[in-house]
Amino acid sequence: MYTKTIIPETRSITLDLPVSFVGEHVRVIAVVEKEAPIFGKKRKDQIAKTYSVYPKTDLSQFKFNRDEANDFE
């Protein structure tokens, strides 16, 4: 599989495929990928308002010991 993301500057484009594709059946699919924010401003404000009522905890001094956590004996 070969994937390449481009931003065309004209209606016509030329594709350079890998040499291993020569003589093979190749399918070309064009999809427009729009970068949309996951959350809009209204949703972000709602999330901030919802979670602002919970107390904040300082975890900057927190240390996690994976070996101690996995020691079941």
Secondary structure, DSSP 4 states (H G I P E B T S, - for coil): --------SSS-------GGGTTS-------------SS-HHHHHHHHHHHTTSPP---TT----HHHHT---
